[in-house]
Amino acid sequence: MIKHKEDKHEKHDTEVAQLLRGAKTKAERAEENANTQVRNLQTKLDDMSKRALEAEDVLKGEKHQRETDRIQFRAEADKNSGRVKENQMLRERFQRAIETITTSY
């Protein structure tokens, strides 16, 4: 009877040990999987951050180019506006000169 109880306890202890080993193995695999997922997410985050910075640089370049184009356009418009004013002044002077000449005769 005592031998039978000892055998039962030993069998029970063996089953408990097997269950504990199985649970430990399962927990270790779950931890490895979680660590792998963390590394994958970190890699993805790093990649997305890099792409965002590159896109930001492109946008800055485009903004700078638009600003440069706008400044050049305004400079050209001002230059053309200056020519228009200059031509208008010359016409007025020419008109006054004609009026002066015609009134003198």
C-alpha positions as CSV (number, residue, x, y, z in Angstrom):
1,M,0.0,0.0,0.0
2,I,2.8,2.4,0.9
3,K,4.6,1.5,-2.2
4,H,1.5,2.1,-4.2
5,K,1.1,5.6,-2.7
6,E,4.8,6.4,-3.3
7,D,4.3,5.3,-6.9
8,K,1.3,7.5,-7.2
9,H,3.2,10.5,-5.8
10,E,6.1,9.8,-8.0
11,K,3.9,9.6,-11.1
12,H,2.1,12.7,-10.0
13,D,5.4,14.5,-9.4
14,T,6.6,13.4,-12.9
15,E,3.4,14.7,-14.5
16,V,3.7,18.0,-12.6
17,A,7.3,18.3,-13.8
18,Q,6.3,17.6,-17.4
19,L,3.5,20.1,-17.2
20,L,5.9,22.7,-15.7
21,R,8.5,22.0,-18.4
22,G,5.8,22.3,-21.1
23,A,4.5,25.6,-19.6
24,K,8.1,26.9,-19.4
25,T,8.8,25.9,-23.0
26,K,5.5,27.5,-24.1
27,A,6.3,30.7,-22.2
28,E,9.8,30.9,-23.7
29,R,8.4,30.5,-27.2
30,A,5.8,33.2,-26.5
31,E,8.6,35.5,-25.2
32,E,10.7,34.8,-28.3
33,N,7.8,35.5,-30.6
34,A,7.0,38.7,-28.7
35,N,10.7,39.8,-29.0
36,T,10.6,39.1,-32.7
37,Q,7.5,41.1,-33.1
38,V,9.1,44.0,-31.2
39,R,12.2,43.9,-33.4
40,N,10.0,43.8,-36.5
41,L,7.9,46.7,-35.3
42,Q,11.0,48.7,-34.5
43,T,12.4,48.0,-37.9
44,K,9.1,49.1,-39.5
45,L,9.1,52.2,-37.4
46,D,12.6,53.1,-38.3
47,D,11.8,52.6,-42.0
48,M,8.7,54.7,-41.8
49,S,10.6,57.5,-39.9
50,K,13.3,57.4,-42.5
51,R,10.7,57.7,-45.3
52,A,9.0,60.5,-43.5
53,L,12.2,62.4,-43.1
54,E,13.0,61.9,-46.8
55,A,9.5,63.1,-47.8
56,E,10.0,66.1,-45.5
57,D,13.3,67.0,-47.3
58,V,11.5,66.6,-50.7
59,L,8.8,69.0,-49.5
60,K,11.3,71.5,-48.2
61,G,13.1,71.4,-51.6
62,E,9.8,71.8,-53.5
63,K,8.8,74.7,-51.2
64,H,12.2,76.3,-51.7
65,Q,11.8,75.9,-55.5
66,R,8.3,77.4,-55.4
67,E,9.6,80.3,-53.3
68,T,12.5,80.8,-55.7
69,D,10.1,80.7,-58.7
70,R,7.8,83.1,-57.1
71,I,10.6,85.6,-56.3
72,Q,11.9,85.3,-59.9
73,F,8.4,85.8,-61.3
74,R,7.8,88.9,-59.1
75,A,11.2,90.3,-60.1
76,E,10.3,89.8,-63.7
77,A,6.9,91.3,-63.2
78,D,8.5,94.3,-61.4
79,K,11.0,94.6,-64.2
80,N,8.2,94.5,-66.8
81,S,6.1,96.9,-64.8
82,G,9.1,99.2,-64.7
83,R,9.4,99.0,-68.5
84,V,5.7,99.8,-68.8
85,K,6.1,102.9,-66.6
86,E,9.2,103.9,-68.4
87,N,7.4,103.6,-71.8
88,Q,4.5,105.5,-70.4
89,M,6.7,108.3,-69.2
90,L,8.5,108.4,-72.6
91,R,5.1,108.6,-74.4
92,E,4.0,111.5,-72.1
93,R,7.3,113.4,-72.8
94,F,6.9,112.7,-76.5
95,Q,3.3,113.9,-76.4
96,R,4.3,117.1,-74.5
97,A,7.1,117.7,-76.9
98,I,4.7,117.4,-79.8
99,E,2.2,119.7,-78.1
100,T,5.0,122.2,-77.5
101,I,6.1,122.1,-81.1
102,T,2.6,122.4,-82.4
103,T,1.7,125.3,-80.2
104,S,4.9,127.1,-81.0
105,Y,4.0,127.3,-84.7
